[in-house]
C-alpha cells in the first residue's frame, strides 16, 4: 500500500508541485538531464556495445512471451 | 527494499532522478538518468549515473567524490531502479560503467543486495563474448535487467 500525498506550494515566481508516491518525491524541480553531454556520450557508448553484442536472448524470449500479440 | 538509502526525487517523466550524497566532502548531488534507446527494433533504457557539477550544471563520473557512503549510494541507486521499473516493468534496463572500475561497482552492488534484487529482477551480465544469467563469481562488463512479473 502506498500513500499518495500531494502538497502544492505557490511562490511569487513559480508554482511548485510536490507529490510523494511509491517512496519517491515527484517535483518539477528535478531537471530532465537528457541533453547533458555526459549522458549523451554514455548513450552512444551503450548503442555501440549493443550493436556489437546484441541483447540476452533469454530476456527477449521472456518479453516475447509476456507481450500479447 | 529496506536498506539504508538516501531520499531521492524525480519529475513527471520518471526518467531523471536526483539525490544528495552527504559526507566529509559535503553535499554532492547525484543524478541517475534513464535514457530510452532502440536498437534492432528493441526498446530499452540506458542507465547513466554521475555527479552534478554545481558550477557547470552538467554531469560527470570521472571524479572520485569519496564521501564515505559508497554502500548507501549503491542502495539508493538500487532503490531507484526498483522504483523506475515499477513504472516501466516491461522494458529492459542496460547498465555499464564509464570505466571497468565503475562497472565493477555496479557488480558489487548487485552482489551485495542480491537477496533483495534477485526476487524482483532477471539479471544478465556480459562475459566472454556473450550474455549469461548473473553469477556472483564472474566479472562482467555490462548488465541487462528486466523486472520479473509479480
Backbone of each chain as ProteinMPNN parsed JSONL, in Angstrom:
{"seq_chain_A": "XXXXXXXXXXXXXXXXXXXXXXXXXXXXXXXXXXXXXXXXXXXXXXXXXXXXXXXXXXXXXXXXXXXXX", "coords_chain_A": {"N_chain_A": [[0.853, -1.192, 0.0], [0.669, 2.121, -0.952], [1.084, 5.446, 0.052], [-0.371, 8.283, -1.161], [0.573, 11.523, -1.275], [-0.074, 14.841, -1.635], [1.29, 17.975, -2.119], [0.913, 21.301, -2.573], [2.695, 24.167, -3.432], [2.815, 27.55, -3.723], [4.754, 29.997, -5.063], [6.056, 33.359, -5.421], [7.134, 33.567, -7.955], [6.991, 31.089, -9.298], [5.179, 27.989, -9.687], [5.268, 25.257, -7.594], [4.961, 21.861, -7.597], [4.653, 19.196, -5.537], [4.789, 15.823, -5.037], [4.368, 12.802, -3.34], [4.952, 9.483, -3.964], [5.019, 5.972, -4.146], [7.287, 5.993, -2.574], [8.994, 7.924, -3.591], [9.84, 11.314, -4.203], [8.073, 13.443, -6.299], [8.732, 16.05, -8.323], [8.75, 19.191, -10.033], [11.142, 20.425, -9.836], [13.234, 18.784, -10.384], [15.51, 18.426, -12.939], [15.589, 17.64, -16.501], [17.925, 16.442, -17.686], [18.432, 15.017, -19.989], [19.734, 16.027, -22.2], [22.257, 16.423, -21.303], [25.708, 16.48, -21.895], [27.275, 14.402, -20.872], [25.485, 12.227, -20.447], [24.551, 11.906, -23.016], [26.852, 11.049, -24.304], [27.285, 8.64, -22.949], [25.065, 7.23, -23.818], [25.656, 6.872, -26.503], [27.852, 5.181, -26.273], [26.605, 2.981, -25.132], [24.866, 2.201, -27.207], [26.741, 1.495, -29.153], [27.958, -0.719, -27.954], [25.806, -2.503, -27.739], [25.024, -2.76, -30.395], [27.177, -4.204, -31.279], [27.162, -6.497, -29.639], [24.55, -7.308, -29.122], [21.414, -8.395, -27.561], [20.488, -10.131, -24.47], [19.372, -13.289, -25.261], [17.583, -14.83, -23.804], [16.171, -12.955, -22.298], [14.842, -11.556, -24.29], [13.131, -13.538, -25.151], [11.57, -13.912, -22.882], [10.281, -11.441, -22.815], [8.921, -11.563, -25.232], [7.083, -13.606, -24.774], [5.632, -12.351, -22.911], [4.339, -10.061, -23.857], [1.225, -9.471, -25.282], [0.136, -10.606, -28.485]], "CA_chain_A": [[0.0, 0.0, 0.0], [1.462, 3.349, -0.995], [0.322, 6.622, 0.429], [-0.17, 9.397, -2.079], [0.447, 12.787, -0.551], [0.149, 15.943, -2.552], [1.497, 19.269, -1.464], [1.075, 22.368, -3.571], [3.263, 25.384, -2.876], [2.798, 28.616, -4.726], [5.659, 31.084, -4.735], [5.751, 34.557, -6.193], [7.596, 33.494, -9.337], [6.695, 29.828, -9.973], [4.342, 27.059, -8.932], [5.977, 24.019, -7.35], [4.068, 20.771, -7.212], [5.438, 18.126, -4.939], [3.929, 14.69, -4.734], [5.118, 11.626, -2.914], [4.277, 8.261, -4.352], [5.958, 4.858, -4.285], [8.518, 6.272, -1.84], [9.836, 8.899, -4.275], [9.262, 12.639, -4.349], [7.926, 13.866, -7.689], [8.739, 17.511, -8.303], [9.261, 19.795, -11.259], [12.478, 20.973, -9.578], [14.227, 17.86, -10.959], [15.683, 18.741, -14.356], [15.492, 16.491, -17.391], [19.276, 15.909, -17.87], [18.521, 14.199, -21.192], [20.684, 16.627, -23.141], [23.57, 16.572, -20.67], [26.71, 15.821, -22.756], [27.736, 13.158, -20.24], [24.543, 11.14, -20.708], [24.524, 11.715, -24.468], [28.034, 10.241, -24.608], [27.043, 7.282, -22.424], [24.084, 6.558, -24.679], [26.382, 6.455, -27.716], [28.653, 4.019, -25.889], [25.678, 1.863, -24.949], [24.387, 1.766, -28.527], [27.848, 0.824, -29.831], [28.141, -2.026, -27.318], [24.677, -3.373, -28.071], [25.13, -3.057, -31.831], [28.221, -5.213, -31.441], [26.949, -7.706, -28.85], [23.153, -7.708, -29.072], [20.686, -8.493, -26.304], [20.353, -11.505, -23.953], [18.268, -13.96, -25.972], [16.578, -15.284, -22.845], [15.319, -11.817, -21.925], [13.957, -11.268, -25.427], [12.096, -14.581, -25.152], [10.66, -13.592, -21.771], [9.462, -10.305, -23.244], [8.056, -12.01, -26.322], [6.002, -14.388, -24.176], [4.904, -11.504, -21.967], [3.54, -9.043, -24.536], [0.214, -10.133, -26.108], [0.209, -10.306, -29.919]], "C_chain_A": [[0.885, 1.237, 0.0], [0.557, 4.538, -0.689], [0.651, 7.733, -0.542], [-0.422, 10.677, -1.316], [0.782, 13.914, -1.501], [0.269, 17.235, -1.781], [1.728, 20.31, -2.528], [1.605, 23.603, -2.88], [3.329, 26.419, -3.974], [3.716, 29.725, -4.267], [5.329, 32.277, -5.617], [6.063, 34.356, -7.662], [7.232, 32.179, -10.032], [5.826, 28.952, -9.073], [5.067, 25.726, -8.801], [4.981, 22.969, -6.902], [4.909, 19.618, -6.726], [4.49, 17.009, -4.549], [4.801, 13.547, -4.272], [4.315, 10.395, -3.255], [5.315, 7.178, -4.534], [7.293, 5.171, -3.614], [9.428, 7.283, -2.501], [9.095, 10.224, -4.353], [9.228, 13.007, -5.826], [7.78, 15.379, -7.694], [9.287, 18.057, -9.608], [10.593, 20.51, -11.032], [13.577, 20.066, -10.137], [14.306, 18.117, -12.462], [15.696, 17.465, -15.181], [16.818, 15.767, -17.553], [19.451, 15.1, -19.16], [19.536, 14.716, -22.194], [22.051, 16.889, -22.532], [24.604, 15.819, -21.505], [27.21, 14.494, -22.193], [26.79, 12.003, -20.581], [24.406, 10.875, -22.206], [25.687, 10.801, -24.887], [27.831, 8.796, -24.138], [26.052, 6.525, -23.306], [24.738, 6.077, -25.974], [27.215, 5.214, -27.426], [27.771, 2.781, -25.738], [25.235, 1.311, -26.297], [25.495, 1.016, -29.268], [28.05, -0.574, -29.271], [27.036, -2.984, -27.745], [24.655, -3.707, -29.556], [26.143, -4.171, -32.071], [27.814, -6.547, -30.809], [25.497, -8.152, -28.705], [22.578, -7.735, -27.669], [20.734, -9.935, -25.779], [19.139, -12.177, -24.585], [17.162, -14.403, -25.005], [15.628, -14.16, -22.445], [14.362, -11.466, -23.065], [12.819, -12.28, -25.476], [11.077, -14.335, -24.047], [9.714, -12.476, -22.186], [8.475, -10.726, -24.325], [6.855, -12.781, -25.761], [5.105, -13.531, -23.29], [3.918, -10.582, -22.684], [2.527, -9.731, -25.451], [0.293, -9.685, -27.547], [-1.14, -9.784, -30.409]], "O_chain_A": [[1.755, 1.381, 0.859], [-0.59, 4.601, -1.131], [1.817, 8.084, -0.724], [-1.507, 10.887, -0.775], [1.852, 13.909, -2.111], [-0.542, 17.543, -0.908], [2.67, 20.192, -3.312], [1.054, 24.048, -1.874], [3.862, 26.152, -5.051], [3.5, 30.327, -3.215], [4.431, 32.212, -6.457], [5.369, 34.89, -8.528], [7.168, 32.152, -11.261], [5.755, 29.153, -7.861], [5.44, 25.129, -9.811], [4.244, 23.17, -5.937], [5.782, 19.127, -7.442], [3.517, 17.221, -3.826], [5.897, 13.363, -4.801], [3.147, 10.273, -2.885], [6.404, 7.454, -5.037], [8.329, 4.664, -4.045], [10.544, 7.494, -2.025], [7.879, 10.26, -4.543], [10.237, 12.897, -6.523], [6.825, 15.923, -7.14], [10.176, 17.463, -10.217], [11.116, 21.138, -11.952], [14.708, 20.506, -10.341], [13.301, 18.038, -13.169], [15.799, 16.36, -14.648], [16.82, 14.536, -17.556], [20.528, 14.551, -19.392], [20.129, 13.943, -22.946], [22.909, 17.504, -23.165], [24.409, 14.64, -21.799], [27.529, 13.574, -22.945], [27.242, 10.924, -20.962], [24.17, 9.739, -22.616], [25.522, 9.904, -25.713], [28.169, 7.85, -24.85], [26.19, 5.32, -23.513], [24.412, 5.002, -26.478], [27.274, 4.298, -28.246], [28.137, 1.683, -26.157], [25.228, 0.097, -26.506], [25.228, 0.017, -29.936], [28.287, -1.516, -30.027], [27.301, -4.139, -28.076], [24.302, -4.824, -29.933], [25.97, -4.987, -32.977], [28.086, -7.607, -31.372], [25.234, -9.252, -28.219], [23.15, -7.189, -26.725], [20.991, -10.861, -26.548], [18.015, -11.691, -24.458], [15.976, -14.36, -25.332], [14.429, -14.381, -22.274], [13.205, -11.12, -22.825], [11.683, -11.933, -25.8], [9.876, -14.523, -24.243], [8.508, -12.544, -21.948], [7.324, -10.29, -24.327], [5.733, -12.612, -26.239], [3.983, -13.913, -22.958], [2.812, -10.344, -22.201], [2.927, -10.506, -26.32], [0.497, -8.501, -27.813], [-1.29, -9.473, -31.59]]}, "seq_chain_B": "XXXXXXXXXXXXXXXXXXXXXXXXXXXXXXXXXXXXXXXXXXXXXXXXXXXXXXXXXXXXXXXXXXXXXXXXXXXXXXXXXXXXXXXXXXXXXXXXXXXXXXXXXXXXXXXXXXXXXXXXXXXXXXXXXXXXXXXXXXXXXXXXXXXXXX", "coords_chain_B": {"N_chain_B": [[12.523, -2.531, -0.617], [14.533, -2.459, 2.154], [16.944, -1.354, 2.934], [19.398, 0.992, 4.149], [19.186, 4.075, 2.621], [19.533, 7.041, 0.572], [17.063, 9.654, 0.414], [15.247, 10.281, -2.564], [14.445, 12.079, -5.592], [12.255, 12.664, -8.379], [10.977, 13.734, -11.61], [7.936, 14.396, -13.482], [8.291, 12.805, -15.721], [9.679, 10.626, -14.869], [12.207, 9.867, -15.664], [14.605, 11.034, -14.942], [16.481, 11.091, -11.987], [17.303, 12.402, -8.783], [19.548, 12.723, -6.028], [21.14, 13.519, -2.884], [24.414, 12.973, -1.905], [25.833, 12.736, 1.225], [28.507, 13.666, 3.187], [31.983, 13.634, 4.344], [33.03, 15.165, 2.27], [31.139, 17.008, 1.867], [27.912, 18.039, 0.54], [26.96, 16.246, -2.24], [25.474, 16.333, -5.279], [23.814, 13.74, -6.864], [23.034, 12.16, -9.924], [20.75, 10.076, -11.555], [19.988, 8.804, -14.611], [17.659, 7.657, -16.918], [17.746, 6.745, -20.139], [15.898, 6.485, -23.069], [16.273, 4.13, -25.613], [16.707, 2.522, -28.831], [17.517, -0.37, -30.504], [18.029, -2.598, -33.168], [15.29, -2.777, -33.388], [14.429, -3.19, -30.819], [13.35, -1.831, -27.837], [14.891, -0.199, -25.113], [16.102, 0.915, -21.886], [18.832, 2.997, -21.115], [20.897, 3.126, -18.378], [22.308, 5.816, -16.722], [24.726, 7.269, -14.555], [25.922, 9.784, -12.47], [27.884, 12.556, -11.079], [26.648, 15.76, -10.327], [28.026, 18.687, -11.443], [28.197, 21.551, -9.62], [28.998, 23.997, -10.526], [29.085, 24.026, -13.336], [26.736, 22.775, -14.01], [26.496, 20.432, -15.388], [27.009, 16.85, -15.787], [29.358, 14.375, -14.563], [31.356, 11.388, -14.157], [33.925, 11.017, -13.575], [35.394, 12.019, -11.517], [36.443, 11.053, -8.291], [34.451, 11.093, -5.746], [34.274, 10.16, -3.139], [32.793, 10.141, -0.562], [32.572, 8.589, 1.636], [30.371, 6.945, 1.694], [29.665, 4.802, 0.099], [28.195, 2.346, 0.098], [25.653, 3.23, 0.829], [25.039, 4.854, -1.309], [24.999, 2.947, -3.384], [22.82, 1.408, -2.511], [20.853, 3.319, -2.767], [20.794, 3.797, -5.553], [19.993, 1.243, -6.346], [17.417, 1.18, -5.228], [16.277, 3.223, -6.724], [16.263, 2.061, -9.279], [14.455, 0.008, -8.798], [12.151, 1.509, -8.234], [11.854, 2.874, -10.68], [11.524, 0.777, -12.562], [9.16, -0.266, -11.642], [7.38, 1.504, -12.666], [7.905, 1.186, -15.378], [7.677, -1.732, -16.288], [8.094, -3.564, -18.352], [10.267, -3.134, -19.983], [13.649, -3.498, -20.816], [16.54, -2.679, -18.826], [19.662, -1.291, -19.339], [23.005, -1.312, -18.174], [26.186, 0.036, -17.777], [29.376, 0.831, -16.603], [31.339, 3.88, -16.873], [33.974, 3.323, -16.785], [35.972, 0.316, -16.376], [36.294, -0.012, -13.618], [34.095, 1.34, -12.591], [32.056, -0.244, -13.605], [32.562, -2.54, -12.183], [31.776, -1.634, -9.739], [28.995, -1.443, -10.033], [28.549, -4.165, -10.269], [29.34, -5.009, -7.77], [27.34, -3.857, -6.266], [25.088, -5.316, -7.155], [25.811, -7.847, -6.276], [26.031, -7.421, -3.501], [23.427, -6.72, -2.733], [21.953, -8.869, -3.516], [20.043, -10.661, -2.411], [17.862, -9.013, -2.087], [17.455, -8.098, -4.633], [17.319, -10.237, -6.505], [14.753, -11.6, -6.284], [13.189, -9.786, -7.616], [14.151, -9.076, -10.129], [15.139, -10.239, -13.419], [18.45, -10.858, -14.193], [21.182, -10.218, -16.232], [24.548, -10.656, -17.311], [27.379, -9.511, -19.256], [29.873, -11.507, -20.534], [32.851, -13.041, -21.662], [32.313, -12.764, -24.425], [29.555, -13.099, -24.556], [26.072, -13.004, -23.429], [24.907, -13.89, -20.208], [23.071, -15.485, -17.497], [23.289, -13.773, -14.383], [26.057, -14.439, -12.303], [27.658, -14.743, -9.176], [30.501, -14.964, -8.978], [31.758, -14.105, -11.268], [33.297, -11.723, -13.365], [31.738, -9.123, -14.983], [31.161, -7.129, -17.951], [29.056, -5.555, -18.636], [25.519, -5.004, -18.03], [22.167, -6.284, -18.162], [18.898, -5.769, -17.021], [15.639, -6.945, -16.168], [12.427, -6.458, -15.019], [10.809, -8.865, -13.022], [7.73, -10.606, -13.485], [5.155, -10.007, -11.18]], "CA_chain_B": [[13.917, -2.712, -0.186], [14.566, -1.725, 3.409], [18.292, -0.978, 3.287], [19.618, 2.414, 4.348], [19.483, 4.761, 1.371], [19.149, 8.433, 0.556], [15.797, 10.026, -0.226], [15.511, 10.733, -3.917], [13.329, 12.757, -6.237], [12.182, 12.601, -9.831], [9.931, 14.612, -12.14], [6.774, 13.67, -14.01], [8.691, 11.82, -16.741], [10.28, 9.469, -14.182], [13.418, 9.457, -16.365], [15.754, 11.577, -14.232], [16.369, 11.022, -10.533], [18.367, 13.126, -8.095], [19.667, 12.613, -4.583], [22.357, 14.13, -2.359], [25.346, 12.219, -1.091], [26.243, 13.607, 2.327], [29.649, 13.098, 3.882], [33.094, 14.551, 4.632], [33.255, 16.069, 1.143], [29.984, 17.889, 1.772], [26.749, 17.531, -0.202], [27.244, 16.055, -3.661], [24.246, 15.969, -5.981], [23.963, 12.582, -7.746], [21.993, 12.068, -10.948], [20.529, 8.81, -12.25], [19.205, 9.155, -15.791], [17.269, 6.537, -17.771], [17.561, 7.273, -21.491], [15.249, 5.48, -23.896], [17.005, 3.85, -26.835], [16.161, 1.419, -29.622], [18.453, -0.992, -31.445], [17.476, -3.816, -33.765], [13.855, -2.791, -33.152], [14.159, -3.478, -29.41], [13.449, -0.646, -26.997], [15.463, -0.435, -23.783], [16.577, 2.12, -21.219], [20.225, 3.014, -20.709], [21.063, 3.774, -17.078], [23.507, 6.632, -16.536], [24.871, 7.717, -13.17], [27.048, 10.701, -12.352], [27.815, 13.675, -10.144], [26.333, 17.043, -10.94], [28.964, 19.761, -11.123], [27.346, 22.706, -9.292], [29.445, 25.2, -11.238], [28.753, 23.942, -14.762], [25.381, 22.247, -14.189], [26.49, 19.189, -16.152], [27.421, 15.685, -15.002], [30.466, 13.504, -14.937], [31.635, 10.391, -13.123], [35.36, 10.776, -13.609], [35.975, 12.384, -10.224], [36.129, 10.145, -7.192], [33.999, 12.025, -4.707], [34.717, 9.539, -1.873], [32.106, 10.73, 0.575], [32.49, 7.543, 2.67], [28.984, 6.447, 1.748], [29.507, 4.003, -1.108], [27.104, 1.38, 0.235], [24.37, 3.949, 0.848], [24.806, 5.274, -2.69], [24.596, 1.758, -4.138], [21.449, 1.065, -2.096], [19.951, 4.335, -3.326], [20.655, 3.51, -6.98], [19.167, 0.03, -6.45], [16.04, 1.588, -4.961], [15.811, 3.997, -7.875], [15.967, 1.111, -10.353], [13.217, -0.674, -8.415], [11.074, 2.48, -8.426], [11.71, 3.142, -12.113], [10.98, -0.392, -13.277], [7.76, -0.439, -11.236], [6.639, 2.328, -13.627], [8.141, 0.647, -16.728], [8.084, -3.1, -15.952], [8.283, -4.451, -19.499], [11.371, -2.653, -20.814], [14.94, -3.838, -20.213], [17.439, -1.597, -18.443], [21.072, -1.603, -19.613], [23.916, -0.547, -17.327], [27.617, -0.199, -17.939], [30.114, 1.963, -16.069], [32.195, 4.601, -17.814], [35.26, 2.649, -16.716], [35.827, -1.024, -15.778], [36.145, 0.107, -12.16], [32.7, 1.731, -12.323], [31.232, -1.426, -13.876], [32.74, -3.446, -11.036], [30.971, -1.063, -8.653], [27.631, -1.924, -10.269], [28.543, -5.594, -9.966], [29.412, -5.093, -6.311], [26.006, -3.54, -5.77], [24.212, -6.455, -7.433], [26.227, -8.933, -5.398], [25.739, -7.072, -2.102], [21.989, -6.681, -2.486], [21.404, -9.967, -4.307], [18.855, -11.219, -1.771], [16.74, -8.11, -2.315], [17.297, -7.836, -6.073], [17.013, -11.44, -7.29], [13.308, -11.882, -6.396], [12.485, -8.736, -8.353], [14.691, -8.875, -11.473], [16.012, -11.097, -14.219], [19.702, -10.108, -14.322], [22.149, -10.833, -17.136], [25.815, -9.958, -17.444], [28.132, -9.828, -20.477], [31.173, -12.095, -20.194], [33.355, -13.999, -22.657], [31.64, -12.559, -25.712], [28.155, -13.499, -24.571], [25.235, -12.673, -22.282], [24.567, -15.046, -19.394], [22.47, -15.122, -16.201], [24.289, -13.264, -13.454], [26.632, -15.303, -11.278], [28.414, -13.881, -8.272], [31.955, -15.078, -9.045], [32.226, -13.77, -12.619], [33.36, -10.277, -13.631], [31.02, -8.791, -16.204], [31.488, -5.812, -18.489], [27.805, -4.796, -18.808], [24.386, -5.71, -17.444], [20.788, -6.021, -18.533], [17.94, -6.247, -16.031], [14.229, -6.859, -16.54], [11.591, -6.729, -13.86], [10.03, -10.101, -13.078], [6.285, -10.441, -13.304], [4.764, -10.329, -9.801]], "C_chain_B": [[14.164, -1.832, 1.035], [15.957, -1.282, 3.827], [18.417, 0.535, 3.367], [19.982, 3.068, 3.017], [19.05, 6.213, 1.495], [17.743, 8.604, -0.024], [16.124, 10.581, -1.606], [14.244, 11.318, -4.521], [13.4, 12.553, -7.741], [11.156, 13.633, -10.296], [8.851, 13.754, -12.799], [7.145, 12.617, -15.038], [9.229, 10.535, -16.124], [11.577, 9.019, -14.853], [14.69, 9.957, -15.689], [15.485, 11.566, -12.738], [17.55, 11.765, -9.92], [18.352, 12.784, -6.61], [20.998, 13.222, -4.168], [23.143, 13.128, -1.531], [25.883, 13.168, -0.027], [27.376, 12.948, 3.089], [30.739, 14.119, 4.088], [33.384, 15.539, 3.502], [32.065, 17.016, 0.929], [28.818, 17.224, 1.068], [27.091, 17.445, -1.684], [25.965, 15.571, -4.332], [24.549, 14.856, -6.981], [22.772, 12.532, -8.7], [21.944, 10.638, -11.49], [19.574, 9.114, -13.397], [18.916, 7.886, -16.584], [16.937, 7.114, -19.152], [16.98, 6.18, -22.377], [15.986, 5.35, -25.227], [16.33, 2.692, -27.563], [17.22, 0.92, -30.577], [17.868, -2.322, -31.91], [15.971, -3.924, -33.509], [13.454, -3.073, -31.716], [14.363, -2.194, -28.604], [14.007, -1.021, -25.633], [15.819, 0.918, -23.178], [18.056, 1.952, -20.883], [20.344, 3.777, -19.396], [22.378, 4.529, -17.053], [23.529, 7.164, -15.116], [26.075, 8.626, -13.072], [26.821, 11.763, -11.303], [27.496, 14.95, -10.91], [27.349, 18.084, -10.492], [28.143, 21.026, -10.847], [27.746, 23.967, -10.05], [28.986, 25.186, -12.694], [27.318, 23.482, -15.004], [25.31, 21.007, -15.043], [27.159, 18.085, -15.333], [28.743, 15.118, -15.472], [30.603, 12.438, -13.856], [33.126, 10.07, -13.082], [36.045, 11.164, -12.299], [35.552, 11.362, -9.18], [35.742, 11.011, -6.0], [34.321, 11.499, -3.308], [34.117, 10.197, -0.651], [31.862, 9.712, 1.684], [31.079, 6.969, 2.791], [28.669, 5.555, 0.538], [28.319, 3.056, -1.018], [25.743, 2.059, 0.208], [24.021, 4.433, -0.561], [24.332, 4.092, -3.532], [23.16, 1.362, -3.803], [20.453, 2.057, -2.681], [19.726, 4.083, -4.814], [19.79, 2.267, -7.184], [17.692, 0.363, -6.223], [15.457, 2.376, -6.13], [15.445, 3.071, -9.029], [14.665, 0.37, -10.052], [12.022, 0.249, -8.638], [10.794, 2.698, -9.909], [11.055, 1.969, -12.837], [9.577, -0.752, -12.796], [6.851, 0.37, -12.169], [6.74, 1.767, -15.037], [8.587, -0.814, -16.619], [8.446, -3.974, -17.145], [9.344, -3.943, -20.471], [12.673, -2.947, -20.077], [15.707, -2.56, -19.862], [18.867, -2.075, -18.613], [21.937, -0.722, -18.727], [25.358, -0.963, -17.593], [28.343, 1.036, -17.414], [30.963, 2.629, -17.144], [33.597, 4.013, -17.863], [35.033, 1.243, -16.173], [35.633, -0.972, -14.26], [34.713, 0.468, -11.791], [31.765, 0.538, -12.553], [31.339, -2.422, -12.734], [31.932, -2.938, -9.838], [29.512, -1.483, -8.793], [27.532, -3.396, -9.883], [28.554, -5.818, -8.462], [28.032, -4.837, -5.707], [25.038, -4.699, -5.984], [24.528, -7.601, -6.476], [25.816, -8.66, -3.947], [24.256, -7.185, -1.789], [21.263, -7.773, -3.241], [20.095, -10.509, -3.716], [17.625, -10.342, -1.966], [16.419, -7.974, -3.808], [16.78, -9.055, -6.829], [15.526, -11.767, -7.364], [12.573, -10.93, -7.328], [12.898, -8.695, -9.834], [15.276, -10.136, -12.092], [17.277, -10.272, -14.446], [20.666, -10.884, -15.218], [23.402, -9.981, -17.196], [26.521, -10.388, -18.718], [29.541, -10.289, -20.103], [31.571, -13.068, -21.289], [32.566, -13.963, -23.96], [30.199, -13.013, -25.737], [27.408, -13.065, -23.32], [24.886, -13.959, -21.544], [23.871, -14.596, -18.115], [23.557, -14.79, -15.195], [24.731, -14.34, -12.461], [27.6, -14.478, -10.458], [29.923, -13.884, -8.515], [32.54, -14.779, -10.425], [32.222, -12.257, -12.785], [32.746, -9.964, -14.986], [31.383, -7.382, -16.675], [30.246, -4.965, -18.757], [26.667, -5.644, -18.26], [23.09, -5.316, -18.155], [19.905, -6.555, -17.41], [16.53, -6.052, -16.575], [13.426, -7.253, -15.321], [10.84, -8.049, -14.056], [8.55, -9.768, -12.909], [5.927, -10.846, -11.885], [3.507, -11.19, -9.8]], "O_chain_B": [[14.024, -0.611, 0.967], [16.143, -0.868, 4.972], [17.652, 1.269, 2.743], [20.951, 2.679, 2.365], [18.299, 6.575, 2.401], [17.295, 7.803, -0.845], [17.136, 11.256, -1.799], [13.134, 11.092, -4.039], [14.468, 12.303, -8.301], [10.542, 14.32, -9.48], [8.863, 12.529, -12.68], [6.414, 11.644, -15.223], [9.239, 9.485, -16.766], [12.011, 7.888, -14.632], [15.75, 9.353, -15.854], [14.417, 11.97, -12.278], [18.654, 11.759, -10.465], [17.295, 12.581, -6.013], [21.883, 13.419, -5.001], [22.626, 12.52, -0.594], [26.335, 14.27, -0.339], [27.243, 11.826, 3.579], [30.491, 15.323, 4.022], [33.918, 16.622, 3.743], [32.003, 17.732, -0.071], [28.738, 15.997, 1.002], [27.462, 18.44, -2.307], [25.438, 14.515, -3.983], [25.423, 14.998, -7.836], [21.642, 12.831, -8.315], [22.975, 10.064, -11.84], [18.476, 9.624, -13.177], [19.834, 7.123, -16.888], [15.977, 7.867, -19.311], [17.513, 5.071, -22.429], [16.282, 6.349, -25.882], [15.5, 1.979, -26.999], [17.763, 1.689, -31.37], [17.285, -3.068, -31.123], [15.433, -5.028, -33.421], [12.265, -3.186, -31.418], [15.413, -1.556, -28.683], [13.635, -2.048, -25.065], [15.836, 1.936, -23.87], [18.479, 0.891, -20.423], [19.941, 4.937, -19.308], [23.435, 3.961, -17.327], [22.485, 7.473, -14.541], [27.153, 8.27, -13.549], [25.744, 11.874, -10.717], [28.014, 15.182, -12.003], [27.51, 18.33, -9.296], [27.462, 21.522, -11.744], [26.947, 24.89, -10.202], [28.551, 26.209, -13.223], [26.743, 23.753, -16.058], [24.221, 20.556, -15.398], [27.794, 18.354, -14.313], [29.184, 15.34, -16.6], [30.036, 12.568, -12.771], [33.537, 9.005, -12.621], [37.145, 10.695, -12.006], [34.423, 10.871, -9.2], [36.6, 11.59, -5.333], [34.605, 12.277, -2.398], [34.83, 10.743, 0.192], [31.039, 9.943, 2.571], [30.657, 6.56, 3.872], [27.55, 5.558, 0.026], [27.521, 2.971, -1.952], [24.791, 1.532, -0.366], [22.855, 4.423, -0.958], [23.379, 4.215, -4.302], [22.378, 1.024, -4.691], [19.339, 1.682, -3.048], [18.592, 4.149, -5.288], [18.953, 2.234, -8.086], [16.823, -0.121, -6.949], [14.288, 2.213, -6.48], [14.425, 3.275, -9.687], [13.862, 0.133, -10.955], [10.997, -0.178, -9.17], [9.641, 2.707, -10.338], [10.135, 2.159, -13.633], [8.868, -1.482, -13.489], [5.712, -0.014, -12.432], [5.786, 1.852, -15.811], [9.762, -1.109, -16.837], [9.052, -5.03, -16.964], [9.32, -4.288, -21.652], [12.797, -2.686, -18.881], [15.549, -1.518, -20.499], [19.246, -3.128, -18.101], [21.653, 0.462, -18.545], [25.693, -2.147, -17.627], [27.969, 2.162, -17.741], [31.267, 2.035, -18.178], [34.319, 4.176, -18.846], [33.994, 0.991, -15.562], [34.902, -1.782, -13.69], [34.176, -0.031, -10.802], [30.81, 0.331, -11.804], [30.36, -3.065, -12.356], [31.462, -3.73, -9.021], [28.864, -1.836, -7.808], [26.564, -3.822, -9.253], [27.868, -6.7, -7.946], [27.615, -5.511, -4.765], [24.254, -5.027, -5.093], [23.626, -8.241, -5.936], [25.319, -9.548, -3.255], [23.866, -7.677, -0.73], [20.087, -7.625, -3.573], [19.148, -10.781, -4.453], [16.497, -10.833, -2.007], [15.268, -7.765, -4.193], [15.91, -8.932, -7.691], [15.062, -12.183, -8.425], [11.467, -11.225, -7.779], [12.096, -8.325, -10.692], [15.832, -10.988, -11.399], [17.191, -9.111, -14.847], [20.93, -12.063, -14.986], [23.34, -8.752, -17.141], [26.299, -11.493, -19.212], [30.297, -9.57, -19.449], [30.741, -13.829, -21.788], [32.205, -15.0, -24.516], [29.656, -13.289, -26.807], [28.014, -12.793, -22.283], [24.606, -14.987, -22.162], [24.049, -13.457, -17.684], [24.606, -15.434, -15.154], [23.915, -15.046, -11.869], [28.287, -13.607, -10.992], [30.568, -12.865, -8.269], [33.676, -15.152, -10.718], [31.266, -11.586, -12.396], [33.187, -10.483, -16.012], [31.852, -6.555, -15.894], [30.366, -3.781, -19.073], [26.82, -6.848, -18.05], [22.935, -4.207, -18.665], [20.129, -7.656, -16.906], [16.263, -5.123, -17.338], [13.711, -8.259, -14.672], [10.303, -8.31, -15.132], [8.183, -8.779, -12.274], [6.341, -11.91, -11.424], [3.018, -11.566, -8.735]]}, "name": "protein", "num_of_chains": 2, "seq": "XXXXXXXXXXXXXXXXXXXXXXXXXXXXXXXXXXXXXXXXXXXXXXXXXXXXXXXXXXXXXXXXXXXXXXXXXXXXXXXXXXXXXXXXXXXXXXXXXXXXXXXXXXXXXXXXXXXXXXXXXXXXXXXXXXXXXXXXXXXXXXXXXXXXXXXXXXXXXXXXXXXXXXXXXXXXXXXXXXXXXXXXXXXXXXXXXXXXXXXXXXXXXXXXXXXXXXXXXXX"}
